[in-house]
Amino acid sequence: MATDVEALLWGAGILALPLIMALPMRLAWQIWVGIGHEVSEYRTIVRQIVDSGHQVSSFSQTLDDIARNLRISPAKQRLIEAELLHPLTISHFLLLPALLILPLTAIMALPVVLIGFPFMLFVEFILIRKKFLISGLRYIERIMHWQIIHVPKPHRGTKENETSITEFSQHIEHFNYVPQAAFLGLFAWLIVHWVLNLESWTIELIVSSLLYMVLLSILSVLNTAFEADLVFVDPAKGRLVPVDQWLEGVLNPIVGIGLVFLLGRNLLEESRNIGGNAVLFASVVLALMYGAAIVGISYRWGYSSWRGRRVRKEFQEQVIETLNPLSYDLTRSKGRIDFNVRMGMEERLNIIEETNAQQMSFEDLQNLPSGTSKGKAPSNPLK
């Protein structure tokens, strides 16, 4: 069976378009966020807070004053902070057009999102309410001979909770999870397209959408729960792996290799079969990828706004009750990295809330030794 080389090349070229566009879009993004002296100075100050191991929200009033002195608008200020605390990678720029047209397309994706929410509530009931997730973490900790600790991320605190839902900076935080969701949706469709090989595209889309809803529900609940800032410690290999990144490390190779294999196979099949259309197939793939990205960010934004804080708090309570992990600081000063135990996770969460409410100045930051342990660290042997 002869292969239509021209159609194959056109299809491959269409599939490569997002990658070709990602590099200039990354440059345009950096220019839009800001590259001037004022922006650079503000970034340096925020990095100083991050390196100290404190939460940025603890210095929000001071940062607001500095931004005003540098003539940086509040919206630009929050955008700079969001871009610094949630940096975008090439995989995000592949899908950035979906974020730019989100307000319009989110309305079109609303029916799919509404249909998928019952799946998400069911998954939440199983993983969180029935404590399957915390039991799984405890099993991993025991079987791998790892230990779970708590290292709070710098963007935690009251400021993240008070951000307006219309803020573009807030969507950047949610957009960090979109590549997982988008590629998972494309992977679900390719699996259905390959395994079932249905004649009707409508039925194929319905089946793949249902599969995508189930997978996305599981992923969304896991990502929301793992905002508890837990970290796996592997003493044998001397490494620290945040639990959310560990989940990415498990999923990305499976989905990535599967996508490459299925895309290559289906593209070749379309170029070989009589009546096949490799160009149409590639166009459908791009449309589905951006569609899955739009559904993913809409899912993430809706679930995080509606259930996110409650789920995270409930999971944190389960972690404290079951594992009682210690809370650590990871600080950097003059090229030196310090990793110090501070206290129990429960006490640390309470202190973060109290500190954010009181606010801190840069005099406080300079007077606080970054490596000093405050609070009594309880014993926490490996379980």
WOUR-V767812 format. One record per residue. RES is the residue in three letters. PSI is psi in radians with two decimals (NA if undefined). Layout:
# WOUR-V767812
RES	PSI
RES	PSI
This chain:
# WOUR-V767812
MET	2.09
ALA	2.59
THR	2.30
ASP	1.65
VAL	-0.69
GLU	-0.79
ALA	-0.64
LEU	-0.75
LEU	-0.69
TRP	-0.74
GLY	-0.76
ALA	-0.65
GLY	-0.70
ILE	-0.74
LEU	-0.46
ALA	-0.16
LEU	-0.82
PRO	-0.65
LEU	-0.68
ILE	-0.66
MET	-0.34
ALA	-0.67
LEU	-0.90
PRO	-0.54
MET	-0.60
ARG	-0.74
LEU	-0.76
ALA	-0.63
TRP	-0.78
GLN	-0.67
ILE	-0.69
TRP	-0.73
VAL	-0.68
GLY	2.32
ILE	0.16
GLY	3.11
HIS	-0.72
GLU	-0.76
VAL	-0.73
SER	-0.70
GLU	-0.70
TYR	-0.69
ARG	-0.73
THR	-0.69
ILE	-0.75
VAL	-0.71
ARG	-0.58
GLN	-0.70
ILE	-0.77
VAL	-0.77
ASP	-0.43
SER	-0.19
GLY	0.15
HIS	2.93
GLN	2.42
VAL	-0.60
SER	-0.36
SER	-0.34
PHE	0.40
SER	-0.72
GLN	-0.73
THR	-0.72
LEU	-0.63
ASP	-0.73
ASP	-0.74
ILE	-0.73
ALA	-0.70
ARG	-0.72
ASN	-0.57
LEU	0.03
ARG	0.76
ILE	2.20
SER	2.70
PRO	-0.70
ALA	-0.75
LYS	-0.65
GLN	-0.84
ARG	-0.56
LEU	-0.71
ILE	-0.77
GLU	-0.76
ALA	-0.71
GLU	-0.56
LEU	-0.69
LEU	-0.40
HIS	1.20
PRO	2.49
LEU	2.48
THR	-3.11
ILE	-0.67
SER	-0.53
HIS	-0.67
PHE	-0.37
LEU	-0.53
LEU	0.10
LEU	-0.61
PRO	-0.54
ALA	-0.60
LEU	-0.62
LEU	-0.55
ILE	0.29
LEU	-0.83
PRO	-0.66
LEU	-0.82
THR	-0.40
ALA	-0.56
ILE	-0.69
MET	-0.55
ALA	-0.10
LEU	-0.75
PRO	-0.73
VAL	-0.71
VAL	-0.76
LEU	-0.66
ILE	-0.60
GLY	-0.34
PHE	-0.66
PRO	-0.64
PHE	-0.74
MET	-0.70
LEU	-0.63
PHE	-0.76
VAL	-0.71
GLU	-0.71
PHE	-0.74
ILE	-0.86
LEU	-0.68
ILE	-0.99
ARG	-0.73
LYS	0.02
LYS	0.53
PHE	-0.61
LEU	-0.82
ILE	-0.58
SER	-0.67
GLY	-0.72
LEU	-0.70
ARG	-0.65
TYR	-0.76
ILE	-0.74
GLU	-0.71
ARG	-0.79
ILE	-0.57
MET	-0.09
HIS	0.68
TRP	3.10
GLN	2.47
ILE	2.25
ILE	3.06
HIS	2.15
VAL	1.75
PRO	2.42
LYS	2.68
PRO	-0.31
HIS	0.06
ARG	2.63
GLY	-3.00
THR	-0.51
LYS	-0.65
GLU	-0.52
ASN	-0.40
GLU	0.02
THR	2.39
SER	2.54
ILE	-0.26
THR	-0.06
GLU	2.24
PHE	-0.53
SER	-0.57
GLN	-0.62
HIS	-0.47
ILE	-0.73
GLU	-0.80
HIS	-0.56
PHE	-0.35
ASN	-0.48
TYR	-0.09
VAL	-0.70
PRO	-0.72
GLN	-0.86
ALA	-0.74
ALA	-0.85
PHE	-0.51
LEU	-0.69
GLY	-0.75
LEU	-0.68
PHE	-0.72
ALA	-0.75
TRP	-0.73
LEU	-0.64
ILE	-0.83
VAL	-0.73
HIS	-0.61
TRP	-0.82
VAL	-0.88
LEU	-0.58
ASN	0.93
LEU	2.62
GLU	-0.63
SER	2.17
TRP	-0.54
THR	-0.84
ILE	-0.68
GLU	-0.75
LEU	-0.66
ILE	-0.81
VAL	-0.80
SER	-0.57
SER	-0.72
LEU	-0.75
LEU	-0.71
TYR	-0.69
MET	-0.73
VAL	-0.85
LEU	-0.72
LEU	-0.61
SER	-0.80
ILE	-0.80
LEU	-0.71
SER	-0.75
VAL	-0.71
LEU	-0.81
ASN	-0.68
THR	-0.77
ALA	-0.66
PHE	0.02
GLU	0.02
ALA	-0.04
ASP	0.82
LEU	2.62
VAL	2.31
PHE	2.32
VAL	2.13
ASP	1.62
PRO	-0.59
ALA	-0.67
LYS	-0.01
GLY	0.85
ARG	2.71
LEU	2.23
VAL	1.90
PRO	2.47
VAL	-0.66
ASP	-0.62
GLN	-0.54
TRP	-0.70
LEU	-0.74
GLU	-0.72
GLY	-0.48
VAL	-0.74
LEU	-0.72
ASN	-0.80
PRO	-0.69
ILE	-0.89
VAL	-0.72
GLY	-0.89
ILE	-0.69
GLY	-0.71
LEU	-0.80
VAL	-0.79
PHE	-0.86
LEU	-0.66
LEU	-0.80
GLY	-0.76
ARG	-0.85
ASN	-0.60
LEU	-0.75
LEU	-0.70
GLU	-0.72
GLU	-0.60
SER	-0.33
ARG	-0.66
ASN	2.51
ILE	2.22
GLY	-0.11
GLY	2.74
ASN	1.71
ALA	-0.59
VAL	-0.77
LEU	-0.72
PHE	-0.79
ALA	-0.68
SER	-0.71
VAL	-0.69
VAL	-0.80
LEU	-0.74
ALA	-0.74
LEU	-0.63
MET	-0.82
TYR	-0.60
GLY	-0.74
ALA	-0.61
ALA	-0.73
ILE	-0.78
VAL	-0.70
GLY	-0.81
ILE	-0.57
SER	-0.75
TYR	-0.89
ARG	-0.80
TRP	-0.79
GLY	-0.79
TYR	-0.69
SER	-0.69
SER	-0.62
TRP	-0.82
ARG	-0.18
GLY	-0.90
ARG	-0.68
ARG	-0.76
VAL	-0.76
ARG	-0.73
LYS	-0.73
GLU	-0.70
PHE	-0.65
GLN	-0.72
GLU	-0.68
GLN	-0.70
VAL	-0.78
ILE	-0.73
GLU	-0.68
THR	-0.78
LEU	-0.50
ASN	1.03
PRO	2.75
LEU	2.66
SER	2.33
TYR	2.79
ASP	2.39
LEU	1.91
THR	2.74
ARG	2.30
SER	2.07
LYS	0.76
GLY	0.01
ARG	2.30
ILE	2.21
ASP	2.34
PHE	1.86
ASN	2.44
VAL	2.43
ARG	-0.97
MET	-3.02
GLY	2.76
MET	-0.72
GLU	-0.80
GLU	-0.65
ARG	-0.73
LEU	-0.69
ASN	-0.71
ILE	-0.67
ILE	-0.77
GLU	-0.74
GLU	-0.73
THR	-0.72
ASN	-0.62
ALA	-0.63
GLN	-0.51
GLN	2.65
MET	2.68
SER	3.00
PHE	-0.34
GLU	-0.68
ASP	-0.73
LEU	-0.74
GLN	-0.48
ASN	-0.17
LEU	1.97
PRO	2.20
SER	-0.47
GLY	0.05
THR	2.33
SER	2.19
LYS	2.32
GLY	2.78
LYS	2.16
ALA	1.99
PRO	2.76
SER	2.50
ASN	1.33
PRO	2.77
LEU	2.38
LYS	NA
